[in-house]
Amino acid sequence: YDLASSDVKKWTVDWDWLYGSLDTGEYRIVKDILDFRSAGDYDKHHLTAEFTID
């Protein structure tokens, strides 16, 4: 996905295929984000989001 620094995107996660349904609780998801400039020239960042399932 291309995303400018001022853009906002929503990414839907389908947990069922990997984890099944998630129980009630607090969770955190971590995604690696690459700031890609050219082949072999990029920075890697970790984007995290916390969420609660009631």
CHARMM internal coordinates of N, CA and C (Angstrom, degrees):
IC EDIT
DIST 1 N 1 CA 1.4467
DIST 1 CA 1 C 1.5187
ANGL 1 N 1 CA 1 C 109.99
DIST 1 C 2 N 1.2997
ANGL 1 CA 1 C 2 N 117.04
DIHE 1 N 1 CA 1 C 2 N 132.51
DIST 2 N 2 CA 1.4569
ANGL 1 C 2 N 2 CA 121.11
DIHE 1 CA 1 C 2 N 2 CA 171.46
DIST 2 CA 2 C 1.5177
ANGL 2 N 2 CA 2 C 107.78
DIHE 1 C 2 N 2 CA 2 C -88.51
DIST 2 C 3 N 1.3358
ANGL 2 CA 2 C 3 N 116.37
DIHE 2 N 2 CA 2 C 3 N 134.53
DIST 3 N 3 CA 1.4514
ANGL 2 C 3 N 3 CA 120.46
DIHE 2 CA 2 C 3 N 3 CA -178.50
DIST 3 CA 3 C 1.5285
ANGL 3 N 3 CA 3 C 108.54
DIHE 2 C 3 N 3 CA 3 C -146.72
DIST 3 C 4 N 1.3217
ANGL 3 CA 3 C 4 N 115.93
DIHE 3 N 3 CA 3 C 4 N 114.97
DIST 4 N 4 CA 1.4678
ANGL 3 C 4 N 4 CA 120.11
DIHE 3 CA 3 C 4 N 4 CA 176.72
DIST 4 CA 4 C 1.5237
ANGL 4 N 4 CA 4 C 108.78
DIHE 3 C 4 N 4 CA 4 C -70.01
DIST 4 C 5 N 1.3189
ANGL 4 CA 4 C 5 N 116.59
DIHE 4 N 4 CA 4 C 5 N 158.00
DIST 5 N 5 CA 1.4681
ANGL 4 C 5 N 5 CA 120.65
DIHE 4 CA 4 C 5 N 5 CA -175.73
DIST 5 CA 5 C 1.5247
ANGL 5 N 5 CA 5 C 112.96
DIHE 4 C 5 N 5 CA 5 C -60.80
DIST 5 C 6 N 1.3218
ANGL 5 CA 5 C 6 N 118.44
DIHE 5 N 5 CA 5 C 6 N -24.87
DIST 6 N 6 CA 1.4700
ANGL 5 C 6 N 6 CA 120.80
DIHE 5 CA 5 C 6 N 6 CA -179.28
DIST 6 CA 6 C 1.5289
ANGL 6 N 6 CA 6 C 112.54
DIHE 5 C 6 N 6 CA 6 C -96.85
DIST 6 C 7 N 1.3291
ANGL 6 CA 6 C 7 N 118.42
DIHE 6 N 6 CA 6 C 7 N -3.20
DIST 7 N 7 CA 1.4643
ANGL 6 C 7 N 7 CA 122.25
DIHE 6 CA 6 C 7 N 7 CA -178.31
DIST 7 CA 7 C 1.5197
ANGL 7 N 7 CA 7 C 111.96
DIHE 6 C 7 N 7 CA 7 C -82.49
DIST 7 C 8 N 1.3229
ANGL 7 CA 7 C 8 N 114.88
DIHE 7 N 7 CA 7 C 8 N 156.61
DIST 8 N 8 CA 1.4637
ANGL 7 C 8 N 8 CA 122.44
DIHE 7 CA 7 C 8 N 8 CA 174.65
DIST 8 CA 8 C 1.5228
ANGL 8 N 8 CA 8 C 107.12
DIHE 7 C 8 N 8 CA 8 C -127.45
DIST 8 C 9 N 1.3216
ANGL 8 CA 8 C 9 N 117.00
DIHE 8 N 8 CA 8 C 9 N 132.45
DIST 9 N 9 CA 1.4664
ANGL 8 C 9 N 9 CA 121.80
DIHE 8 CA 8 C 9 N 9 CA 177.78
DIST 9 CA 9 C 1.5200
ANGL 9 N 9 CA 9 C 109.02
DIHE 8 C 9 N 9 CA 9 C -130.08
DIST 9 C 10 N 1.3052
ANGL 9 CA 9 C 10 N 116.36
DIHE 9 N 9 CA 9 C 10 N 151.68
DIST 10 N 10 CA 1.4499
ANGL 9 C 10 N 10 CA 122.81
DIHE 9 CA 9 C 10 N 10 CA 175.37
DIST 10 CA 10 C 1.5244
ANGL 10 N 10 CA 10 C 107.68
DIHE 9 C 10 N 10 CA 10 C -107.39
DIST 10 C 11 N 1.3281
ANGL 10 CA 10 C 11 N 115.86
DIHE 10 N 10 CA 10 C 11 N 132.99
DIST 11 N 11 CA 1.4572
ANGL 10 C 11 N 11 CA 121.44
DIHE 10 CA 10 C 11 N 11 CA -179.46
DIST 11 CA 11 C 1.5159
ANGL 11 N 11 CA 11 C 107.62
DIHE 10 C 11 N 11 CA 11 C -123.29
DIST 11 C 12 N 1.3149
ANGL 11 CA 11 C 12 N 117.27
DIHE 11 N 11 CA 11 C 12 N 118.25
DIST 12 N 12 CA 1.4589
ANGL 11 C 12 N 12 CA 122.89
DIHE 11 CA 11 C 12 N 12 CA -178.95
DIST 12 CA 12 C 1.5203
ANGL 12 N 12 CA 12 C 109.16
DIHE 11 C 12 N 12 CA 12 C -89.63
DIST 12 C 13 N 1.3331
ANGL 12 CA 12 C 13 N 116.38
DIHE 12 N 12 CA 12 C 13 N 132.35
DIST 13 N 13 CA 1.4562
ANGL 12 C 13 N 13 CA 121.96
DIHE 12 CA 12 C 13 N 13 CA -179.13
DIST 13 CA 13 C 1.5266
ANGL 13 N 13 CA 13 C 109.31
DIHE 12 C 13 N 13 CA 13 C -108.76
DIST 13 C 14 N 1.3279
ANGL 13 CA 13 C 14 N 116.68
DIHE 13 N 13 CA 13 C 14 N 129.83
DIST 14 N 14 CA 1.4624
ANGL 13 C 14 N 14 CA 122.22
DIHE 13 CA 13 C 14 N 14 CA 175.57
DIST 14 CA 14 C 1.5276
ANGL 14 N 14 CA 14 C 107.52
DIHE 13 C 14 N 14 CA 14 C -99.47
DIST 14 C 15 N 1.3419
ANGL 14 CA 14 C 15 N 116.24
DIHE 14 N 14 CA 14 C 15 N 96.98
DIST 15 N 15 CA 1.4593
ANGL 14 C 15 N 15 CA 121.29
DIHE 14 CA 14 C 15 N 15 CA -176.96
DIST 15 CA 15 C 1.5271
ANGL 15 N 15 CA 15 C 112.45
DIHE 14 C 15 N 15 CA 15 C -71.30
DIST 15 C 16 N 1.3270
ANGL 15 CA 15 C 16 N 117.06
DIHE 15 N 15 CA 15 C 16 N -31.42
DIST 16 N 16 CA 1.4628
ANGL 15 C 16 N 16 CA 121.30
DIHE 15 CA 15 C 16 N 16 CA -169.96
DIST 16 CA 16 C 1.5219
ANGL 16 N 16 CA 16 C 113.62
DIHE 15 C 16 N 16 CA 16 C -55.32
DIST 16 C 17 N 1.3181
ANGL 16 CA 16 C 17 N 119.11
DIHE 16 N 16 CA 16 C 17 N -40.14
DIST 17 N 17 CA 1.4663
ANGL 16 C 17 N 17 CA 120.25
DIHE 16 CA 16 C 17 N 17 CA -175.49
DIST 17 CA 17 C 1.5225
ANGL 17 N 17 CA 17 C 112.06
DIHE 16 C 17 N 17 CA 17 C -67.39
DIST 17 C 18 N 1.3552
ANGL 17 CA 17 C 18 N 117.71
DIHE 17 N 17 CA 17 C 18 N -24.50
DIST 18 N 18 CA 1.4529
ANGL 17 C 18 N 18 CA 120.37
DIHE 17 CA 17 C 18 N 18 CA -176.99
DIST 18 CA 18 C 1.5273
ANGL 18 N 18 CA 18 C 112.74
DIHE 17 C 18 N 18 CA 18 C -107.84
DIST 18 C 19 N 1.3341
ANGL 18 CA 18 C 19 N 116.93
DIHE 18 N 18 CA 18 C 19 N -43.74
DIST 19 N 19 CA 1.4676
ANGL 18 C 19 N 19 CA 121.10
DIHE 18 CA 18 C 19 N 19 CA -172.67
DIST 19 CA 19 C 1.5212
ANGL 19 N 19 CA 19 C 113.34
DIHE 18 C 19 N 19 CA 19 C -113.56
DIST 19 C 20 N 1.3032
ANGL 19 CA 19 C 20 N 119.11
DIHE 19 N 19 CA 19 C 20 N -13.63
DIST 20 N 20 CA 1.4581
ANGL 19 C 20 N 20 CA 121.27
DIHE 19 CA 19 C 20 N 20 CA -168.06
DIST 20 CA 20 C 1.5204
ANGL 20 N 20 CA 20 C 107.57
DIHE 19 C 20 N 20 CA 20 C 79.42
DIST 20 C 21 N 1.3059
ANGL 20 CA 20 C 21 N 117.88
DIHE 20 N 20 CA 20 C 21 N -169.41
DIST 21 N 21 CA 1.4646
ANGL 20 C 21 N 21 CA 119.34
DIHE 20 CA 20 C 21 N 21 CA -179.90
DIST 21 CA 21 C 1.5301
ANGL 21 N 21 CA 21 C 109.24
DIHE 20 C 21 N 21 CA 21 C -73.40
DIST 21 C 22 N 1.3174
ANGL 21 CA 21 C 22 N 115.81
DIHE 21 N 21 CA 21 C 22 N 142.74
DIST 22 N 22 CA 1.4647
ANGL 21 C 22 N 22 CA 120.76
DIHE 21 CA 21 C 22 N 22 CA -179.50
DIST 22 CA 22 C 1.5174
ANGL 22 N 22 CA 22 C 110.15
DIHE 21 C 22 N 22 CA 22 C -86.16
DIST 22 C 23 N 1.3196
ANGL 22 CA 22 C 23 N 115.81
DIHE 22 N 22 CA 22 C 23 N 138.70
DIST 23 N 23 CA 1.4625
ANGL 22 C 23 N 23 CA 121.55
DIHE 22 CA 22 C 23 N 23 CA 177.38
DIST 23 CA 23 C 1.5246
ANGL 23 N 23 CA 23 C 110.09
DIHE 22 C 23 N 23 CA 23 C -73.05
DIST 23 C 24 N 1.3126
ANGL 23 CA 23 C 24 N 115.66
DIHE 23 N 23 CA 23 C 24 N 164.45
DIST 24 N 24 CA 1.4487
ANGL 23 C 24 N 24 CA 121.67
DIHE 23 CA 23 C 24 N 24 CA 173.47
DIST 24 CA 24 C 1.5232
ANGL 24 N 24 CA 24 C 108.64
DIHE 23 C 24 N 24 CA 24 C -56.77
DIST 24 C 25 N 1.3291
ANGL 24 CA 24 C 25 N 116.99
DIHE 24 N 24 CA 24 C 25 N 135.77
DIST 25 N 25 CA 1.4580
ANGL 24 C 25 N 25 CA 119.98
DIHE 24 CA 24 C 25 N 25 CA 179.14
DIST 25 CA 25 C 1.5103
ANGL 25 N 25 CA 25 C 112.29
DIHE 24 C 25 N 25 CA 25 C 159.04
DIST 25 C 26 N 1.3240
ANGL 25 CA 25 C 26 N 114.76
DIHE 25 N 25 CA 25 C 26 N -174.37
DIST 26 N 26 CA 1.4585
ANGL 25 C 26 N 26 CA 121.97
DIHE 25 CA 25 C 26 N 26 CA 178.82
DIST 26 CA 26 C 1.5217
ANGL 26 N 26 CA 26 C 108.45
DIHE 25 C 26 N 26 CA 26 C -105.88
DIST 26 C 27 N 1.3236
ANGL 26 CA 26 C 27 N 115.97
DIHE 26 N 26 CA 26 C 27 N 136.44
DIST 27 N 27 CA 1.4526
ANGL 26 C 27 N 27 CA 122.07
DIHE 26 CA 26 C 27 N 27 CA -175.21
DIST 27 CA 27 C 1.5178
ANGL 27 N 27 CA 27 C 110.53
DIHE 26 C 27 N 27 CA 27 C -133.90
DIST 27 C 28 N 1.3222
ANGL 27 CA 27 C 28 N 115.08
DIHE 27 N 27 CA 27 C 28 N 164.06
DIST 28 N 28 CA 1.4634
ANGL 27 C 28 N 28 CA 122.22
DIHE 27 CA 27 C 28 N 28 CA 173.39
DIST 28 CA 28 C 1.5254
ANGL 28 N 28 CA 28 C 106.97
DIHE 27 C 28 N 28 CA 28 C -139.79
DIST 28 C 29 N 1.3175
ANGL 28 CA 28 C 29 N 115.85
DIHE 28 N 28 CA 28 C 29 N 135.32
DIST 29 N 29 CA 1.4577
ANGL 28 C 29 N 29 CA 121.14
DIHE 28 CA 28 C 29 N 29 CA 174.54
DIST 29 CA 29 C 1.5300
ANGL 29 N 29 CA 29 C 107.23
DIHE 28 C 29 N 29 CA 29 C -111.83
DIST 29 C 30 N 1.3248
ANGL 29 CA 29 C 30 N 116.00
DIHE 29 N 29 CA 29 C 30 N 141.20
DIST 30 N 30 CA 1.4635
ANGL 29 C 30 N 30 CA 122.06
DIHE 29 CA 29 C 30 N 30 CA 179.22
DIST 30 CA 30 C 1.5258
ANGL 30 N 30 CA 30 C 107.66
DIHE 29 C 30 N 30 CA 30 C -125.64
DIST 30 C 31 N 1.3292
ANGL 30 CA 30 C 31 N 116.14
DIHE 30 N 30 CA 30 C 31 N 127.39
DIST 31 N 31 CA 1.4615
ANGL 30 C 31 N 31 CA 121.57
DIHE 30 CA 30 C 31 N 31 CA 178.03
DIST 31 CA 31 C 1.5208
ANGL 31 N 31 CA 31 C 108.70
DIHE 30 C 31 N 31 CA 31 C -122.59
DIST 31 C 32 N 1.3318
ANGL 31 CA 31 C 32 N 116.48
DIHE 31 N 31 CA 31 C 32 N 140.23
DIST 32 N 32 CA 1.4558
ANGL 31 C 32 N 32 CA 121.29
DIHE 31 CA 31 C 32 N 32 CA 172.40
DIST 32 CA 32 C 1.5300
ANGL 32 N 32 CA 32 C 108.33
DIHE 31 C 32 N 32 CA 32 C -82.33
DIST 32 C 33 N 1.3149
ANGL 32 CA 32 C 33 N 116.01
DIHE 32 N 32 CA 32 C 33 N 131.48
DIST 33 N 33 CA 1.4595
ANGL 32 C 33 N 33 CA 122.19
DIHE 32 CA 32 C 33 N 33 CA 178.77
DIST 33 CA 33 C 1.5244
ANGL 33 N 33 CA 33 C 107.37
DIHE 32 C 33 N 33 CA 33 C -118.96
DIST 33 C 34 N 1.3319
ANGL 33 CA 33 C 34 N 116.34
DIHE 33 N 33 CA 33 C 34 N 129.71
DIST 34 N 34 CA 1.4603
ANGL 33 C 34 N 34 CA 120.85
DIHE 33 CA 33 C 34 N 34 CA 179.14
DIST 34 CA 34 C 1.5213
ANGL 34 N 34 CA 34 C 109.36
DIHE 33 C 34 N 34 CA 34 C -104.01
DIST 34 C 35 N 1.3230
ANGL 34 CA 34 C 35 N 116.17
DIHE 34 N 34 CA 34 C 35 N 126.13
DIST 35 N 35 CA 1.4629
ANGL 34 C 35 N 35 CA 122.90
DIHE 34 CA 34 C 35 N 35 CA 172.08
DIST 35 CA 35 C 1.5216
ANGL 35 N 35 CA 35 C 105.58
DIHE 34 C 35 N 35 CA 35 C -92.88
DIST 35 C 36 N 1.3261
ANGL 35 CA 35 C 36 N 115.60
DIHE 35 N 35 CA 35 C 36 N 90.30
DIST 36 N 36 CA 1.4578
ANGL 35 C 36 N 36 CA 123.49
DIHE 35 CA 35 C 36 N 36 CA -169.10
DIST 36 CA 36 C 1.5263
ANGL 36 N 36 CA 36 C 111.04
DIHE 35 C 36 N 36 CA 36 C -89.54
DIST 36 C 37 N 1.3201
ANGL 36 CA 36 C 37 N 115.92
DIHE 36 N 36 CA 36 C 37 N 127.54
DIST 37 N 37 CA 1.4646
ANGL 36 C 37 N 37 CA 121.79
DIHE 36 CA 36 C 37 N 37 CA 176.57
DIST 37 CA 37 C 1.5330
ANGL 37 N 37 CA 37 C 110.82
DIHE 36 C 37 N 37 CA 37 C -109.00
DIST 37 C 38 N 1.3221
ANGL 37 CA 37 C 38 N 116.66
DIHE 37 N 37 CA 37 C 38 N -46.27
DIST 38 N 38 CA 1.4716
ANGL 37 C 38 N 38 CA 121.71
DIHE 37 CA 37 C 38 N 38 CA 176.92
DIST 38 CA 38 C 1.5268
ANGL 38 N 38 CA 38 C 107.22
DIHE 37 C 38 N 38 CA 38 C -163.43
DIST 38 C 39 N 1.3310
ANGL 38 CA 38 C 39 N 116.65
DIHE 38 N 38 CA 38 C 39 N 175.31
DIST 39 N 39 CA 1.4643
ANGL 38 C 39 N 39 CA 120.91
DIHE 38 CA 38 C 39 N 39 CA -177.64
DIST 39 CA 39 C 1.5310
ANGL 39 N 39 CA 39 C 110.29
DIHE 38 C 39 N 39 CA 39 C -54.26
DIST 39 C 40 N 1.3133
ANGL 39 CA 39 C 40 N 116.58
DIHE 39 N 39 CA 39 C 40 N 121.06
DIST 40 N 40 CA 1.4550
ANGL 39 C 40 N 40 CA 122.91
DIHE 39 CA 39 C 40 N 40 CA 179.15
DIST 40 CA 40 C 1.5216
ANGL 40 N 40 CA 40 C 114.21
DIHE 39 C 40 N 40 CA 40 C 77.88
DIST 40 C 41 N 1.3210
ANGL 40 CA 40 C 41 N 118.10
DIHE 40 N 40 CA 40 C 41 N 1.13
DIST 41 N 41 CA 1.4633
ANGL 40 C 41 N 41 CA 122.42
DIHE 40 CA 40 C 41 N 41 CA -178.58
DIST 41 CA 41 C 1.5264
ANGL 41 N 41 CA 41 C 109.48
DIHE 40 C 41 N 41 CA 41 C -121.62
DIST 41 C 42 N 1.3168
ANGL 41 CA 41 C 42 N 115.75
DIHE 41 N 41 CA 41 C 42 N 91.53
DIST 42 N 42 CA 1.4547
ANGL 41 C 42 N 42 CA 120.97
DIHE 41 CA 41 C 42 N 42 CA -179.33
DIST 42 CA 42 C 1.5255
ANGL 42 N 42 CA 42 C 109.53
DIHE 41 C 42 N 42 CA 42 C -154.71
DIST 42 C 43 N 1.3216
ANGL 42 CA 42 C 43 N 115.38
DIHE 42 N 42 CA 42 C 43 N 158.86
DIST 43 N 43 CA 1.4589
ANGL 42 C 43 N 43 CA 122.38
DIHE 42 CA 42 C 43 N 43 CA 172.00
DIST 43 CA 43 C 1.5159
ANGL 43 N 43 CA 43 C 107.99
DIHE 42 C 43 N 43 CA 43 C -109.34
DIST 43 C 44 N 1.3211
ANGL 43 CA 43 C 44 N 116.58
DIHE 43 N 43 CA 43 C 44 N 144.42
DIST 44 N 44 CA 1.4644
ANGL 43 C 44 N 44 CA 122.06
DIHE 43 CA 43 C 44 N 44 CA 179.88
DIST 44 CA 44 C 1.5304
ANGL 44 N 44 CA 44 C 108.53
DIHE 43 C 44 N 44 CA 44 C -110.04
DIST 44 C 45 N 1.3288
ANGL 44 CA 44 C 45 N 115.91
DIHE 44 N 44 CA 44 C 45 N 128.76
DIST 45 N 45 CA 1.4593
ANGL 44 C 45 N 45 CA 122.27
DIHE 44 CA 44 C 45 N 45 CA 178.74
DIST 45 CA 45 C 1.5203
ANGL 45 N 45 CA 45 C 108.62
DIHE 44 C 45 N 45 CA 45 C -124.44
DIST 45 C 46 N 1.3236
ANGL 45 CA 45 C 46 N 116.35
DIHE 45 N 45 CA 45 C 46 N 156.76
DIST 46 N 46 CA 1.4655
ANGL 45 C 46 N 46 CA 121.60
DIHE 45 CA 45 C 46 N 46 CA 176.37
DIST 46 CA 46 C 1.5181
ANGL 46 N 46 CA 46 C 108.18
DIHE 45 C 46 N 46 CA 46 C -110.07
DIST 46 C 47 N 1.3219
ANGL 46 CA 46 C 47 N 116.53
DIHE 46 N 46 CA 46 C 47 N 122.07
DIST 47 N 47 CA 1.4548
ANGL 46 C 47 N 47 CA 123.18
DIHE 46 CA 46 C 47 N 47 CA 178.09
DIST 47 CA 47 C 1.5207
ANGL 47 N 47 CA 47 C 107.29
DIHE 46 C 47 N 47 CA 47 C -103.37
DIST 47 C 48 N 1.3304
ANGL 47 CA 47 C 48 N 117.34
DIHE 47 N 47 CA 47 C 48 N 127.06
DIST 48 N 48 CA 1.4585
ANGL 47 C 48 N 48 CA 120.62
DIHE 47 CA 47 C 48 N 48 CA -179.21
DIST 48 CA 48 C 1.5195
ANGL 48 N 48 CA 48 C 110.24
DIHE 47 C 48 N 48 CA 48 C -121.63
DIST 48 C 49 N 1.3226
ANGL 48 CA 48 C 49 N 114.80
DIHE 48 N 48 CA 48 C 49 N 150.96
DIST 49 N 49 CA 1.4699
ANGL 48 C 49 N 49 CA 121.56
DIHE 48 CA 48 C 49 N 49 CA 175.21
DIST 49 CA 49 C 1.5241
ANGL 49 N 49 CA 49 C 107.63
DIHE 48 C 49 N 49 CA 49 C -143.71
DIST 49 C 50 N 1.3049
ANGL 49 CA 49 C 50 N 115.94
DIHE 49 N 49 CA 49 C 50 N 133.11
DIST 50 N 50 CA 1.4641
ANGL 49 C 50 N 50 CA 121.08
DIHE 49 CA 49 C 50 N 50 CA 176.57
DIST 50 CA 50 C 1.5164
ANGL 50 N 50 CA 50 C 109.02
DIHE 49 C 50 N 50 CA 50 C -102.37
DIST 50 C 51 N 1.3347
ANGL 50 CA 50 C 51 N 115.96
DIHE 50 N 50 CA 50 C 51 N 144.96
DIST 51 N 51 CA 1.4606
ANGL 50 C 51 N 51 CA 119.37
DIHE 50 CA 50 C 51 N 51 CA 179.17
DIST 51 CA 51 C 1.5297
ANGL 51 N 51 CA 51 C 109.24
DIHE 50 C 51 N 51 CA 51 C -151.57
DIST 51 C 52 N 1.3250
ANGL 51 CA 51 C 52 N 114.69
DIHE 51 N 51 CA 51 C 52 N 159.87
DIST 52 N 52 CA 1.4595
ANGL 51 C 52 N 52 CA 122.25
DIHE 51 CA 51 C 52 N 52 CA -178.58
DIST 52 CA 52 C 1.5230
ANGL 52 N 52 CA 52 C 109.20
DIHE 51 C 52 N 52 CA 52 C -121.77
DIST 52 C 53 N 1.3219
ANGL 52 CA 52 C 53 N 116.21
DIHE 52 N 52 CA 52 C 53 N 138.04
DIST 53 N 53 CA 1.4633
ANGL 52 C 53 N 53 CA 122.28
DIHE 52 CA 52 C 53 N 53 CA 172.25
DIST 53 CA 53 C 1.5168
ANGL 53 N 53 CA 53 C 106.79
DIHE 52 C 53 N 53 CA 53 C -110.47
DIST 53 C 54 N 1.3318
ANGL 53 CA 53 C 54 N 115.53
DIHE 53 N 53 CA 53 C 54 N 119.42
DIST 54 N 54 CA 1.4763
ANGL 53 C 54 N 54 CA 121.25
DIHE 53 CA 53 C 54 N 54 CA 179.97
DIST 54 CA 54 C 1.5045
ANGL 54 N 54 CA 54 C 111.25
DIHE 53 C 54 N 54 CA 54 C -90.34
END
COOR INIT
IC SEED 1 N 1 CA 1 C
IC BUILD
